[in-house]
Amino acid sequence: MTSTGTFITFEGIDGSGKSTQARMLADHLRALGRDVVLTREPGGSPGAEEIRALVLQGDPDRWSAETEILLFAAARRDHLERTIQPAIEAGKIVICDRFADSSRMYQGLSRGDLRATVDQLHKLMIKREPDLTILIDMDPTTGHSRAKARQTVEERFEDFGADLQEKMRAGFLSLADEFADRFHVIDGARPIDVVAHDVADVVASHLAK
């Protein structure tokens, strides 16, 4: 398929501020006259939103790691078919709050070394990487405190505890090295507007290529 749009993803540990930055970037680009689709994972399409409730709510041990990987892959496939790919083919900028890199970390690391399984399923069913990935880096203790303070029903991964966030931060930084051609790491510990300015600069440079 010929992709004429741009696919941008935001990644980071829970509480890093990536969702806020994704929204701010979408608003910024729309103000410049760009056609933007802001979406999220898990979710982003009606079917994927139903799966979101299954994987983000309830007891941390509700699913085995393998079952969880399949659920996330099913949600991502539906999201890709119904939301992401059509928008890209229409020439739009798609901004997604989390994508496959989150599965490489959360499902790949949270309960054993299942990264290879995640990658195999991704290669088989998704076959798409972002054009640009922005990693909002955050101290795990601060991020975990922020995430728990939200007090939403979608806290299944936060309930795994701060130790998981430590592993996730290290894992995301490792992914940034592994996929250095598309990752940009931005310090999320600074004021929101300062972070947003840096994000806008990175995206502007990418879109100018």
Legacy VTK file of the C-alpha trace (Angstrom):
# vtk DataFile Version 3.0
C-alpha trace
ASCII
DATASET POLYDATA
POINTS 209 float
0.000 0.000 0.000
1.175 3.531 -0.740
1.169 5.652 2.393
0.911 9.376 1.731
0.319 10.531 5.285
2.494 10.376 8.387
2.238 8.029 11.350
3.533 9.459 14.654
3.435 7.567 17.945
4.045 8.584 21.555
5.547 6.142 24.023
6.597 6.229 27.666
5.900 4.788 31.078
2.566 5.398 32.803
2.352 8.963 34.090
5.043 10.305 31.758
2.712 12.890 30.230
2.741 11.363 26.742
-1.065 11.505 26.369
-1.054 15.221 27.168
1.775 15.811 24.703
-0.034 13.836 21.990
-3.113 16.040 22.439
-1.040 19.224 22.439
0.762 18.186 19.260
-2.538 17.436 17.543
-3.873 20.871 18.524
-0.650 22.536 17.337
-0.694 20.839 13.937
-4.394 21.542 13.422
-3.730 25.206 14.133
-1.205 25.076 11.286
-3.890 23.725 8.979
-2.861 20.072 9.042
-5.436 17.263 8.853
-4.817 15.248 12.021
-6.285 12.066 13.464
-5.577 11.672 17.200
-6.030 8.121 18.431
-4.840 5.733 21.147
-3.987 2.162 22.030
-5.410 -0.085 23.105
-8.458 1.324 21.357
-8.921 3.725 18.495
-11.724 1.791 16.785
-15.023 0.472 18.181
-13.835 -3.131 18.401
-10.469 -2.185 19.846
-12.134 -0.006 22.496
-14.098 -3.046 23.661
-10.861 -4.999 24.022
-9.357 -2.013 25.905
-11.793 -2.542 28.747
-10.793 -6.208 28.935
-7.056 -5.595 29.168
-6.854 -2.406 31.263
-9.400 -3.195 33.969
-9.476 -5.839 36.667
-6.906 -7.847 38.561
-3.281 -7.690 37.334
-3.319 -11.485 36.900
-6.628 -11.522 35.028
-4.932 -12.799 31.864
-1.890 -14.923 31.218
0.875 -13.041 29.440
0.288 -15.052 26.256
-3.463 -14.378 26.211
-2.796 -10.709 26.830
-0.424 -10.528 23.848
-3.144 -11.965 21.598
-5.756 -9.517 22.902
-3.509 -6.520 22.275
-2.630 -7.794 18.799
-6.317 -8.229 17.952
-7.076 -4.690 19.115
-4.113 -3.313 17.150
-5.100 -5.124 13.959
-8.647 -3.724 14.111
-7.288 -0.249 14.903
-4.878 -0.428 11.967
-7.531 -1.604 9.504
-10.303 0.779 10.511
-8.541 3.933 11.676
-4.797 4.229 11.072
-4.268 2.923 7.547
-7.289 4.665 5.964
-6.196 7.990 7.468
-2.604 7.581 6.276
-3.760 6.672 2.785
-5.915 9.810 2.794
-2.797 11.892 3.451
-3.545 12.693 7.094
-1.173 12.874 10.053
-2.029 10.096 12.518
-0.912 10.696 16.103
-1.254 7.600 18.267
-0.881 7.398 22.045
1.024 4.070 22.244
1.496 1.443 19.543
3.532 -1.746 19.084
6.488 -0.491 21.132
4.272 -0.584 24.219
3.533 -4.256 23.587
7.242 -4.920 23.142
7.692 -3.500 26.627
4.571 -4.283 28.649
3.696 -7.691 27.236
7.266 -8.485 26.283
8.788 -7.738 29.699
6.118 -7.532 32.412
5.835 -11.259 33.090
8.809 -12.938 31.520
10.864 -12.509 28.392
8.203 -12.675 25.681
9.620 -10.020 23.365
10.261 -12.574 20.594
6.616 -13.681 20.723
5.427 -10.088 20.474
7.727 -9.437 17.512
6.633 -12.596 15.686
2.957 -11.706 16.045
3.647 -8.124 14.984
5.464 -9.300 11.847
2.616 -11.661 11.012
-0.435 -9.491 11.737
0.561 -5.796 11.899
3.503 -5.306 9.513
3.692 -1.594 10.197
6.049 0.610 12.219
5.541 4.312 12.931
7.323 6.898 10.794
8.292 8.789 13.954
8.162 7.754 17.622
8.478 10.288 20.439
9.519 8.796 23.773
8.615 11.006 26.725
11.200 9.967 29.307
10.253 10.220 32.970
11.613 9.121 36.351
9.692 5.907 37.178
8.854 6.885 40.755
7.397 10.218 39.659
5.542 8.630 36.755
4.038 5.890 38.900
2.858 8.424 41.505
1.238 10.513 38.796
-0.449 7.488 37.228
-1.883 6.229 40.522
-3.115 9.724 41.391
-5.453 9.635 38.399
-7.609 7.055 40.217
-9.304 5.645 37.129
-10.696 2.153 36.576
-7.929 1.549 34.000
-5.137 0.868 36.470
-4.364 -2.787 35.828
-0.786 -2.121 34.728
-0.170 0.530 37.380
-1.144 -2.127 39.915
1.870 -4.205 38.906
3.830 -1.628 40.907
6.742 0.790 40.587
9.260 -1.979 39.881
7.579 -2.650 36.536
7.859 1.051 35.665
11.615 0.885 36.347
11.894 -2.021 33.897
9.709 -0.263 31.375
11.776 2.924 31.419
14.983 0.993 30.834
13.253 -1.023 28.133
11.912 2.014 26.299
15.354 3.647 26.314
16.770 0.406 24.914
14.125 0.463 22.170
15.135 4.033 21.345
18.643 2.727 20.651
17.353 -0.289 18.724
15.106 1.808 16.479
17.225 4.955 16.458
16.073 5.852 12.951
12.556 6.704 14.160
12.844 7.330 17.936
13.385 10.721 19.560
13.775 10.849 23.355
12.447 13.953 25.103
12.841 14.769 28.798
9.330 14.790 30.253
10.344 16.111 33.692
10.260 19.739 32.539
7.246 22.092 32.311
4.547 20.868 29.925
4.907 23.815 27.528
8.673 23.328 27.296
8.224 19.649 26.465
5.535 20.518 23.900
7.886 23.008 22.213
10.560 20.332 21.832
7.994 17.856 20.495
6.780 20.396 17.924
10.370 21.039 16.781
11.066 17.319 16.304
7.854 16.837 14.339
8.449 19.922 12.193
11.887 18.606 11.241
10.427 15.220 10.367
7.609 16.646 8.249
10.060 18.900 6.390
12.040 15.913 5.088
LINES 1 210
209 0 1 2 3 4 5 6 7 8 9 10 11 12 13 14 15 16 17 18 19 20 21 22 23 24 25 26 27 28 29 30 31 32 33 34 35 36 37 38 39 40 41 42 43 44 45 46 47 48 49 50 51 52 53 54 55 56 57 58 59 60 61 62 63 64 65 66 67 68 69 70 71 72 73 74 75 76 77 78 79 80 81 82 83 84 85 86 87 88 89 90 91 92 93 94 95 96 97 98 99 100 101 102 103 104 105 106 107 108 109 110 111 112 113 114 115 116 117 118 119 120 121 122 123 124 125 126 127 128 129 130 131 132 133 134 135 136 137 138 139 140 141 142 143 144 145 146 147 148 149 150 151 152 153 154 155 156 157 158 159 160 161 162 163 164 165 166 167 168 169 170 171 172 173 174 175 176 177 178 179 180 181 182 183 184 185 186 187 188 189 190 191 192 193 194 195 196 197 198 199 200 201 202 203 204 205 206 207 208
